[in-house]
Amino acid sequence: MIDRRSLAIGVLVVAVAMAGVTAAGQGAGGGVQGPGGRGAGGQGAQGRGGQGFGGRGQPFTPEPGAKDLKSVLFNWTWHMGMLRSGNESELVKTLEYEAGGGTIQVNGQPCALTKYRTSANYQIPAYRTQVECTRPDRQTYKNVETMSGDYAWDEDIPGAEIVAGKGKATPRSAALEERRIRLWASPHGAPKAAIAGAAGLPVSESFGQNPAILLDRQAAARATATTTLSWQGSRAVVTYPIPGVPGATATATLDDRFLPERVVVRHGANTMEFVYGDYQDWNNPLFKIEALYAGTIVERRNGVVVRDLKTKVTEIGQVYVVVPVPDSVRKAGTGRTN
C-alpha cells in the first residue's frame, strides 16, 4: 500500500485549488477555509501554532494500541484516507457516488435499481440522490431526493425549478431529519460528525483541520464534548449526536482497521441501521487516491431492509457540488424541529 503521508502531499494542490472553486459557488454558508485563514463558515484550517493547509506542523501518530478517543478518531479518518496535505487535515468536502445495482423499498415493495447516484457536499450540508428503479409489476419509479441546509424536497429532474419552467420541486419537510441521518451516518459523514461532537463544534467549523490538533485545542479551551468512546473487545465503539436532528444518537462500531462496519441511529421510537463492507478506493482508475468508501451498503429501518446498494464508482476529492434551494421550497418552510 502506498504511504498516505506521501500520497497526501501529491494531491494537496488539487484539493486546495478545487476547495476554492467549490466555495465560490456556494454563497453564504459554504464556509471554505483559505490557506492560513478563516472561512465564511467559522474557524479555518489554521489552528494555533501556525497549522494551516500549507503548514508543516508535527504530524500526530497514535501510539500502537492506543485506545483514547483522540487516537481512535485520528485512526478512523487516517485509515479511510480522509486526511490530506502535509498537515494531515481532514479535507474530504464532497462526494460523487454511483451504485452499480441493488434495491430500495418504494411504498413497502422492493424496487430494483437501474440508477442510484448521490452528489453530496458535507459543509452546506446538502445532497441530491437520483433514484430510478423497476417494481415487481415492471412499473418504473423515478425520484430525486434532495436536501440543502434546513430544507428537504423531491425533484422530478435534477435541479428542478432552478431554471424557471424546468422541472418540478416538491417540498418534503418531513423527510429532512431522515435525510440528515443518512448523511451523518454515511462512511464519510459519520467520522466528520463524531469529530465535530468530540470538538464541541458544528461540523462546518471542524472541517479542514488535523483532528488531533483540533481536539487538543478544543480540550485546552474546555469545550464540551458530546462524542464518547467505548470498546467491545478489539472493536472501538464511537457514540455521537446526529447534527441537526435533536435527540438522534448514532453508535458507530469500527472494525480492526478502524473502518466503520455498522452505524446504528436511534431517534425516538425509530432505529436506522447502516451496515458497510468491502472498503476500497472506488474512484476512477485514473484518479485513485486511496480514499476509501464502502462497496456494500445495507440500510434497515426498524429491522426492515430499505436500501441495499452495490458500489460502482466514486469521486472523492473536492468536486464541485452545489444544491440551491428553489423559491417554492423556501416558501413552504423548513423541516426543523428546533
PAROKOL-401087 format. One line per 8 residues: number of its first residue (from 1); for each residue x, z, y of N, C-alpha, C. Coordinates in pm, whole numbers. Example, Ala and Ser with C-alpha at 12.3 -4.5 7.8 and 13.67 -1.06 7.14 Angstrom:
<nodes>
1	1319/780/-569/1230/780/-450/1320/780/-330 ~ 1285/708/-225/1367/714/-106/1290/787/3
</nodes>
This chain:
<nodes>
1	85/0/-121/0/0/0/87/0/125 ~ 46/-79/225/121/-85/349/113/49/420 ~ 226/91/481/227/214/558/139/198/681 ~ 33/280/692/-62/261/802/-1/292/938 ~ 101/378/941/162/405/1072/228/279/1125 ~ 291/199/1039/350/72/1082/241/-30/1113 ~ 139/-35/1027/33/-132/1045/-46/-105/1171 ~ -65/23/1204/-145/58/1321/-83/2/1448
9	52/7/1459/120/-44/1577/95/-194/1589 ~ 90/-263/1476/71/-407/1477/-63/-450/1530 ~ -165/-366/1516/-299/-404/1564/-331/-340/1698 ~ -238/-267/1757/-266/-198/1883/-303/-294/1994 ~ -230/-403/2007/-256/-496/2116/-396/-552/2107 ~ -438/-591/1986/-573/-644/1967/-677/-538/1997 ~ -656/-416/1948/-755/-310/1965/-776/-277/2111 ~ -666/-262/2186/-678/-225/2327/-739/-338/2407
17	-695/-463/2380/-749/-577/2455/-897/-593/2431 ~ -940/-584/2305/-1081/-603/2274/-1164/-486/2322 ~ -1108/-364/2324/-1184/-250/2376/-1218/-273/2522 ~ -1124/-330/2599/-1152/-359/2739/-1258/-464/2756 ~ -1253/-570/2672/-1354/-675/2680/-1491/-620/2646 ~ -1499/-538/2542/-1627/-482/2500/-1688/-397/2610 ~ -1605/-313/2674/-1657/-224/2776/-1715/-300/2893 ~ -1654/-415/2924/-1700/-491/3038/-1844/-535/3022
25	-1889/-552/2898/-2024/-598/2875/-2124/-487/2853 ~ -2080/-362/2848/-2173/-256/2811/-2249/-197/2928 ~ -2188/-194/3045/-2255/-131/3157/-2250/20/3145 ~ -2337/88/3218/-2339/234/3218/-2361/286/3079 ~ -2283/387/3044/-2297/448/2913/-2206/387/2809 ~ -2136/275/2842/-2047/214/2744/-1931/304/2714 ~ -1874/366/2821/-1772/467/2801/-1648/420/2733 ~ -1563/342/2803/-1438/299/2740/-1324/376/2799
33	-1224/403/2719/-1107/474/2766/-997/373/2796 ~ -949/371/2917/-837/283/2951/-707/352/2921 ~ -596/278/2928/-467/339/2899/-438/455/2992 ~ -426/573/2933/-389/691/3010/-492/735/3110 ~ -619/697/3095/-717/733/3195/-845/784/3136 ~ -949/788/3219/-1080/833/3176/-1175/714/3177 ~ -1277/721/3092/-1376/614/3087/-1509/661/3142 ~ -1601/567/3150/-1732/599/3206/-1807/701/3121
41	-1773/707/2992/-1846/798/2904/-1793/939/2905 ~ -1678/967/2968/-1626/1103/2968/-1476/1103/2950 ~ -1424/1204/2878/-1282/1221/2858/-1221/1098/2792 ~ -1115/1046/2852/-1050/927/2799/-954/958/2688 ~ -876/855/2649/-786/871/2535/-669/962/2568 ~ -638/978/2696/-523/1059/2731/-557/1206/2722 ~ -483/1278/2637/-502/1421/2627/-390/1493/2700 ~ -385/1623/2689/-278/1698/2752/-146/1663/2686
49	-41/1669/2765/90/1636/2710/117/1486/2715 ~ 35/1411/2793/63/1270/2811/27/1184/2692 ~ -67/1226/2610/-105/1145/2495/-207/1041/2541 ~ -180/916/2515/-273/809/2550/-256/693/2456 ~ -330/584/2481/-319/468/2394/-174/421/2384 ~ -103/426/2496/35/380/2495/134/492/2471 ~ 86/615/2453/176/728/2438/240/734/2301 ~ 350/804/2292/419/821/2165/432/970/2137
57	317/1036/2132/317/1178/2102/362/1204/1960 ~ 399/1327/1933/443/1363/1799/328/1347/1700 ~ 340/1259/1599/230/1243/1503/203/1372/1428 ~ 77/1396/1400/39/1512/1321/33/1470/1175 ~ 101/1547/1091/98/1522/947/56/1651/878 ~ -65/1651/817/-108/1773/748/-14/1812/636 ~ 0/1941/615/79/1987/503/13/1946/372 ~ 91/1916/269/31/1881/140/-62/1992/91
65	-182/1955/54/-278/2053/4/-346/2135/112 ~ -324/2101/241/-385/2178/350/-536/2174/339 ~ -600/2290/359/-745/2299/342/-817/2345/468 ~ -752/2337/582/-817/2373/707/-896/2254/761 ~ -990/2280/849/-1080/2177/899/-1006/2066/972 ~ -909/2102/1058/-836/2000/1132/-766/1904/1037 ~ -700/1956/936/-628/1870/840/-725/1781/763 ~ -839/1836/724/-935/1758/647/-991/1643/732
73	-1028/1672/856/-1083/1567/942/-979/1461/973 ~ -854/1503/993/-748/1405/1015/-728/1320/890 ~ -719/1385/774/-701/1309/649/-817/1214/623 ~ -938/1257/655/-1056/1173/636/-1040/1041/712 ~ -1014/1050/842/-1001/929/923/-874/851/891 ~ -768/922/854/-643/856/816/-663/769/692 ~ -720/825/589/-737/750/464/-843/641/477 ~ -936/655/569/-1033/548/595/-969/434/675
81	-852/457/732/-787/356/814/-844/347/954 ~ -902/458/1001/-965/459/1133/-869/499/1245 ~ -749/547/1210/-652/589/1311/-559/473/1342 ~ -551/437/1469/-476/321/1513/-388/359/1631 ~ -294/274/1663/-200/289/1774/-88/384/1737 ~ 16/386/1818/128/476/1793/88/622/1801 ~ -21/649/1871/-69/787/1885/-167/826/1775 ~ -197/733/1683/-291/757/1574/-425/810/1626
89	-478/736/1722/-609/770/1777/-718/704/1694 ~ -836/764/1696/-949/708/1623/-1010/598/1710 ~ -985/473/1671/-1018/360/1757/-1119/262/1700 ~ -1188/297/1593/-1290/206/1540/-1417/223/1623 ~ -1441/127/1708/-1553/137/1801/-1677/64/1749 ~ -1658/-46/1676/-1769/-131/1636/-1757/-171/1490 ~ -1864/-226/1438/-1866/-274/1300/-1958/-395/1289 ~ -1911/-496/1217/-1997/-604/1169/-1998/-591/1017
97	-2116/-580/961/-2131/-559/816/-2230/-659/760 ~ -2195/-718/646/-2287/-808/577/-2290/-774/430 ~ -2411/-755/378/-2427/-729/235/-2437/-861/160 ~ -2387/-859/37/-2393/-979/-47/-2506/-974/-147 ~ -2590/-872/-139/-2702/-858/-231/-2753/-716/-231 ~ -2861/-694/-304/-2919/-562/-314/-3069/-566/-289 ~ -3128/-449/-270/-3272/-439/-247/-3300/-335/-140 ~ -3416/-348/-76/-3467/-243/11/-3614/-223/-25
105	-3668/-110/18/-3810/-84/-3/-3888/-131/119 ~ -3992/-210/95/-4082/-255/202/-4224/-218/160 ~ -4284/-127/235/-4418/-78/203/-4428/-29/58 ~ -4322/41/15/-4323/102/-117/-4289/9/-231 ~ -4254/-117/-202/-4218/-211/-306/-4075/-260/-287 ~ -4005/-289/-398/-3869/-342/-385/-3871/-484/-330 ~ -3774/-514/-246/-3764/-645/-183/-3619/-691/-198 ~ -3598/-802/-270/-3462/-849/-300/-3401/-915/-177
113	-3286/-866/-136/-3224/-912/-13/-3168/-1053/-25 ~ -3197/-1133/76/-3131/-1262/93/-3041/-1259/216 ~ -3064/-1160/305/-2977/-1139/420/-2985/-994/463 ~ -2869/-936/491/-2864/-800/545/-2736/-792/627 ~ -2752/-790/758/-2635/-788/846/-2655/-685/956 ~ -2556/-598/973/-2560/-495/1075/-2448/-516/1176 ~ -2483/-508/1305/-2386/-508/1414/-2401/-374/1485 ~ -2296/-292/1481/-2306/-155/1534/-2200/-130/1641
121	-2239/-52/1741/-2148/-1/1843/-2166/150/1846 ~ -2062/224/1806/-2074/369/1791/-2075/443/1923 ~ -2032/379/2032/-2023/451/2158/-2153/451/2237 ~ -2238/350/2223/-2359/349/2307/-2452/465/2274 ~ -2487/499/2148/-2468/426/2023/-2581/324/2004 ~ -2553/219/1925/-2652/115/1907/-2621/36/1780 ~ -2725/-21/1722/-2703/-119/1616/-2824/-209/1601 ~ -2799/-324/1541/-2902/-422/1511/-2883/-464/1366
129	-2984/-444/1281/-2976/-482/1140/-3077/-591/1111 ~ -3027/-708/1072/-3112/-821/1036/-3142/-815/887 ~ -3271/-810/853/-3314/-799/714/-3402/-917/677 ~ -3368/-983/568/-3453/-1085/508/-3453/-1061/358 ~ -3572/-1059/298/-3580/-1031/155/-3706/-1093/96 ~ -3713/-1094/-37/-3826/-1153/-108/-3894/-1048/-193 ~ -4025/-1031/-174/-4103/-935/-251/-4130/-988/-392 ~ -4176/-901/-482/-4208/-945/-618/-4312/-1057/-622
137	-4402/-1063/-520/-4503/-1170/-517/-4450/-1297/-451 ~ -4314/-1301/-428/-4244/-1416/-371/-4271/-1434/-221 ~ -4338/-1339/-159/-4356/-1343/-16/-4226/-1298/53 ~ -4195/-1363/166/-4072/-1332/239/-4099/-1229/348 ~ -4009/-1132/356/-4016/-1030/462/-3895/-1048/553 ~ -3918/-1047/685/-3810/-1057/782/-3832/-953/892 ~ -3723/-890/934/-3731/-795/1044/-3591/-773/1098 ~ -3584/-733/1224/-3458/-695/1287/-3476/-553/1339
145	-3414/-456/1270/-3423/-315/1309/-3318/-287/1416 ~ -3363/-234/1528/-3274/-220/1643/-3284/-82/1704 ~ -3171/-33/1752/-3163/95/1821/-3056/85/1928 ~ -3082/143/2045/-2981/148/2150/-3008/269/2238 ~ -2913/361/2242/-2932/481/2321/-3053/560/2274 ~ -3149/579/2362/-3269/658/2331/-3387/572/2285 ~ -3362/445/2256/-3471/354/2224/-3455/294/2084 ~ -3568/272/2019/-3571/203/1891/-3683/99/1895
153	-3657/-18/1837/-3758/-123/1836/-3725/-223/1724 ~ -3822/-307/1692/-3804/-417/1597/-3806/-548/1673 ~ -3735/-646/1621/-3730/-779/1681/-3767/-884/1578 ~ -3834/-989/1622/-3859/-1099/1528/-3743/-1197/1522 ~ -3658/-1196/1626/-3532/-1269/1626/-3429/-1179/1692 ~ -3301/-1188/1656/-3201/-1104/1721/-3198/-1127/1872 ~ -3205/-1019/1947/-3202/-1029/2093/-3335/-1071/2153 ~ -3445/-1042/2083/-3578/-1082/2132/-3605/-1028/2272
161	-3663/-1113/2356/-3706/-1084/2493/-3593/-1067/2593 ~ -3469/-1072/2546/-3359/-1064/2643/-3362/-1188/2733 ~ -3394/-1301/2673/-3425/-1423/2749/-3576/-1436/2753 ~ -3632/-1445/2871/-3778/-1450/2887/-3839/-1558/2799 ~ -3942/-1518/2723/-4013/-1613/2640/-3952/-1638/2504 ~ -3840/-1573/2475/-3772/-1591/2346/-3790/-1467/2260 ~ -3875/-1477/2158/-3891/-1369/2062/-3983/-1259/2110 ~ -4008/-1164/2019/-4096/-1051/2046/-4029/-922/2003
169	-4022/-825/2095/-3970/-691/2066/-4087/-595/2055 ~ -4090/-518/1946/-4198/-423/1922/-4142/-281/1924 ~ -4181/-196/2018/-4128/-59/2024/-4155/16/1894 ~ -4056/93/1848/-4068/175/1728/-4007/312/1757 ~ -4061/381/1856/-4001/509/1897/-3997/609/1782 ~ -4093/602/1691/-4095/696/1579/-3980/675/1482 ~ -3915/558/1490/-3804/527/1399/-3669/567/1455 ~ -3665/617/1579/-3536/645/1643/-3453/745/1564
177	-3512/857/1524/-3434/959/1456/-3384/910/1320 ~ -3467/838/1246/-3423/783/1118/-3304/689/1137 ~ -3309/607/1239/-3200/512/1263/-3074/582/1311 ~ -3090/688/1388/-2972/766/1426/-2909/832/1303 ~ -2992/884/1216/-2939/946/1094/-2861/843/1012 ~ -2917/723/998/-2850/619/920/-2713/584/980 ~ -2704/584/1113/-2577/553/1179/-2474/664/1159 ~ -2516/790/1182/-2420/900/1179/-2395/956/1039
185	-2462/900/939/-2429/933/800/-2354/820/733 ~ -2326/712/806/-2259/595/750/-2110/625/728 ~ -2039/540/653/-1898/568/623/-1810/590/745 ~ -1834/519/854/-1757/541/976/-1825/637/1072 ~ -1958/637/1072/-2030/726/1163/-2016/872/1126 ~ -2010/903/996/-2001/1043/953/-1875/1112/1004 ~ -1755/1056/986/-1638/1126/1039/-1638/1136/1190 ~ -1691/1035/1259/-1699/1043/1405/-1786/1161/1447
193	-1903/1175/1384/-1994/1285/1419/-1934/1420/1381 ~ -1863/1425/1268/-1803/1550/1225/-1692/1594/1321 ~ -1611/1500/1366/-1505/1532/1462/-1565/1578/1594 ~ -1669/1509/1641/-1734/1549/1766/-1789/1691/1755 ~ -1851/1723/1641/-1902/1858/1623/-1791/1961/1620 ~ -1681/1929/1555/-1568/2022/1549/-1505/2043/1685 ~ -1512/1939/1771/-1455/1949/1906/-1553/2006/2007 ~ -1680/2019/1968/-1780/2066/2062/-1806/1967/2174
201	-1804/1837/2139/-1821/1732/2238/-1924/1630/2190 ~ -1985/1553/2283/-2062/1437/2242/-1970/1334/2176 ~ -2024/1251/2089/-1942/1151/2021/-1873/1058/2120 ~ -1940/1023/2229/-1883/932/2328/-1757/989/2392 ~ -1741/1122/2392/-1625/1184/2455/-1514/1217/2355 ~ -1545/1220/2228/-1441/1249/2129/-1374/1123/2078 ~ -1435/1007/2104/-1379/880/2058/-1248/849/2128 ~ -1162/773/2059/-1041/720/2121/-928/818/2132
209	-930/926/2053/-825/1026/2062/-774/1061/1923 ~ -653/1112/1918/-600/1164/1794/-681/1288/1756 ~ -742/1292/1637/-829/1405/1605/-759/1540/1611 ~ -634/1546/1565/-563/1674/1565/-536/1723/1707 ~ -491/1631/1794/-464/1668/1933/-593/1712/2001 ~ -701/1637/1976/-831/1669/2034/-877/1808/1992 ~ -870/1839/1863/-920/1967/1815/-833/2083/1865 ~ -703/2062/1873/-615/2166/1928/-651/2194/2074
217	-672/2089/2150/-706/2106/2292/-840/2177/2308 ~ -938/2138/2229/-1070/2200/2240/-1069/2345/2192 ~ -989/2373/2090/-977/2512/2044/-914/2599/2153 ~ -812/2544/2223/-749/2619/2331/-847/2644/2446 ~ -942/2551/2463/-1043/2565/2569/-1162/2648/2523 ~ -1155/2701/2400/-1262/2784/2341/-1395/2708/2331 ~ -1385/2581/2297/-1507/2503/2275/-1579/2553/2151 ~ -1710/2543/2153/-1791/2588/2039/-1802/2478/1936
225	-1748/2501/1817/-1752/2402/1710/-1881/2418/1630 ~ -1940/2304/1592/-2062/2306/1511/-2040/2241/1374 ~ -1919/2198/1347/-1882/2142/1217/-1812/2249/1135 ~ -1848/2260/1009/-1787/2360/921/-1733/2294/795 ~ -1647/2368/724/-1582/2317/604/-1594/2418/492 ~ -1625/2368/373/-1620/2449/251/-1558/2362/143 ~ -1539/2422/24/-1476/2349/-85/-1557/2366/-213 ~ -1570/2255/-287/-1625/2258/-422/-1516/2211/-515
233	-1437/2305/-566/-1320/2268/-643/-1221/2195/-554 ~ -1186/2071/-590/-1093/1992/-509/-1164/1907/-405 ~ -1298/1916/-398/-1376/1836/-306/-1399/1911/-175 ~ -1361/1848/-64/-1393/1904/67/-1537/1872/101 ~ -1609/1970/154/-1749/1953/193/-1760/1985/341 ~ -1793/1884/421/-1797/1897/566/-1943/1893/611 ~ -1986/1994/686/-2123/2003/735/-2122/1988/887 ~ -2208/1901/938/-2208/1875/1082/-2349/1837/1127
241	-2382/1856/1255/-2514/1816/1306/-2518/1666/1333 ~ -2634/1604/1310/-2651/1463/1343/-2672/1451/1494 ~ -2585/1378/1564/-2601/1365/1710/-2736/1306/1748 ~ -2803/1370/1842/-2927/1318/1896/-3050/1342/1811 ~ -3035/1417/1700/-3151/1446/1615/-3157/1598/1598 ~ -3229/1669/1684/-3234/1815/1677/-3279/1863/1540 ~ -3205/1958/1485/-3240/2018/1357/-3192/1943/1235 ~ -3134/1824/1253/-3084/1746/1139/-2940/1784/1110
249	-2912/1821/986/-2779/1862/944/-2731/1777/828 ~ -2609/1727/838/-2551/1644/734/-2444/1721/659 ~ -2437/1698/529/-2332/1756/445/-2262/1641/374 ~ -2135/1622/407/-2056/1513/351/-1959/1568/247 ~ -1965/1514/126/-1871/1552/20/-1766/1443/8 ~ -1639/1482/23/-1529/1386/19/-1464/1387/-118 ~ -1418/1269/-163/-1350/1265/-291/-1205/1309/-276 ~ -1125/1294/-381/-988/1344/-375/-897/1259/-288
257	-950/1148/-235/-876/1066/-138/-931/1087/3 ~ -1016/1186/21/-1079/1217/149/-1171/1104/196 ~ -1230/1031/103/-1329/930/135/-1467/986/104 ~ -1566/962/190/-1699/1020/168/-1770/953/50 ~ -1802/1033/-51/-1874/978/-166/-2023/1007/-158 ~ -2061/1105/-75/-2202/1141/-63/-2225/1212/71 ~ -2330/1171/142/-2372/1239/264/-2520/1269/250 ~ -2555/1397/258/-2694/1440/245/-2740/1496/380
265	-2847/1440/432/-2900/1483/562/-3036/1549/541 ~ -3048/1672/588/-3175/1745/580/-3232/1757/720 ~ -3358/1713/733/-3424/1715/863/-3568/1757/841 ~ -3598/1883/869/-3731/1935/842/-3760/1931/693 ~ -3873/1871/656/-3911/1864/515/-3850/1744/444 ~ -3775/1661/516/-3721/1538/459/-3573/1548/428 ~ -3533/1478/323/-3392/1471/285/-3355/1324/267 ~ -3248/1282/335/-3194/1147/317/-3056/1160/255
273	-3034/1087/148/-2907/1094/77/-2843/955/75 ~ -2713/952/107/-2637/828/109/-2521/842/12 ~ -2513/754/-87/-2407/758/-188/-2319/635/-170 ~ -2188/656/-159/-2094/549/-130/-1989/536/-240 ~ -1946/414/-264/-1841/391/-364/-1769/260/-339 ~ -1668/231/-422/-1591/107/-418/-1532/79/-281 ~ -1459/176/-226/-1397/158/-94/-1285/55/-100 ~ -1291/-41/-8/-1189/-143/4/-1181/-188/149
281	-1077/-269/178/-1074/-342/304/-1156/-467/282 ~ -1280/-467/332/-1373/-577/311/-1365/-681/421 ~ -1267/-668/511/-1253/-768/616/-1216/-905/558 ~ -1239/-1007/640/-1197/-1142/604/-1051/-1143/562 ~ -1013/-1223/461/-873/-1225/416/-773/-1251/527 ~ -813/-1317/636/-722/-1345/746/-713/-1228/845 ~ -794/-1121/822/-793/-1008/915/-796/-877/839 ~ -714/-866/735/-703/-742/661/-620/-642/742
289	-678/-524/768/-606/-424/847/-608/-287/779 ~ -644/-283/650/-653/-158/575/-745/-57/641 ~ -853/-106/697/-962/-19/743/-1070/-29/637 ~ -1099/81/570/-1183/78/451/-1331/95/484 ~ -1414/41/394/-1558/60/402/-1613/62/261 ~ -1731/122/246/-1790/133/113/-1839/-3/63 ~ -1811/-32/-63/-1858/-155/-124/-1996/-142/-184 ~ -2036/-20/-215/-2171/7/-264/-2233/117/-179
297	-2358/98/-141/-2430/192/-56/-2570/211/-115 ~ -2602/334/-153/-2735/366/-204/-2794/473/-114 ~ -2911/443/-58/-2981/538/29/-3110/584/-38 ~ -3129/715/-44/-3251/772/-100/-3322/854/6 ~ -3453/845/5/-3535/929/94/-3624/1015/6 ~ -3600/1146/13/-3674/1242/-72/-3669/1201/-219 ~ -3551/1158/-262/-3527/1125/-402/-3556/983/-442 ~ -3619/904/-355/-3657/766/-388/-3556/669/-325
305	-3504/576/-405/-3410/478/-352/-3483/383/-258 ~ -3436/375/-133/-3499/286/-35/-3407/172/6 ~ -3275/186/-19/-3180/79/9/-3067/86/-94 ~ -3032/-30/-147/-2923/-40/-244/-2845/-166/-208 ~ -2728/-149/-145/-2654/-259/-87/-2522/-283/-157 ~ -2483/-410/-168/-2353/-451/-219/-2279/-523/-106 ~ -2168/-471/-66/-2096/-525/49/-2037/-662/19 ~ -2050/-753/116/-1989/-885/107/-1867/-895/197
313	-1882/-860/323/-1772/-872/418/-1797/-778/536 ~ -1690/-730/596/-1698/-651/719/-1605/-710/823 ~ -1627/-674/946/-1530/-697/1052/-1516/-565/1125 ~ -1404/-499/1100/-1377/-368/1156/-1264/-383/1256 ~ -1286/-345/1375/-1186/-356/1481/-1253/-325/1612 ~ -1241/-417/1708/-1305/-397/1837/-1382/-524/1872 ~ -1471/-566/1783/-1552/-685/1810/-1653/-653/1919 ~ -1705/-758/1980/-1799/-743/2091/-1939/-720/2036
321	-1995/-604/2061/-2131/-572/2018/-2205/-512/2137 ~ -2311/-579/2181/-2392/-528/2290/-2538/-536/2248 ~ -2615/-429/2278/-2756/-423/2237/-2839/-380/2357 ~ -2869/-472/2449/-2950/-436/2566/-3094/-405/2527 ~ -3156/-314/2601/-3294/-273/2572/-3391/-361/2650 ~ -3484/-427/2581/-3583/-510/2652/-3670/-425/2745 ~ -3718/-487/2854/-3801/-415/2950/-3927/-358/2885 ~ -3986/-435/2792/-4110/-388/2730/-4087/-262/2647
329	-3968/-250/2590/-3935/-133/2510/-3911/-13/2601 ~ -3843/-33/2712/-3823/76/2808/-3956/131/2860 ~ -4047/39/2890/-4177/81/2942/-4257/160/2839 ~ -4232/132/2711/-4306/204/2605/-4255/346/2586 ~ -4137/376/2638/-4083/511/2626/-3988/527/2509 ~ -3924/643/2504/-3823/671/2402/-3884/744/2285 ~ -3800/763/2184/-3842/842/2068/-3779/979/2068 ~ -3727/1021/2184/-3660/1151/2189/-3759/1265/2178
337	-3715/1371/2112/-3800/1488/2096/-3751/1605/2180 ~ -3643/1583/2254/-3592/1693/2337/-3570/1644/2479
</nodes>
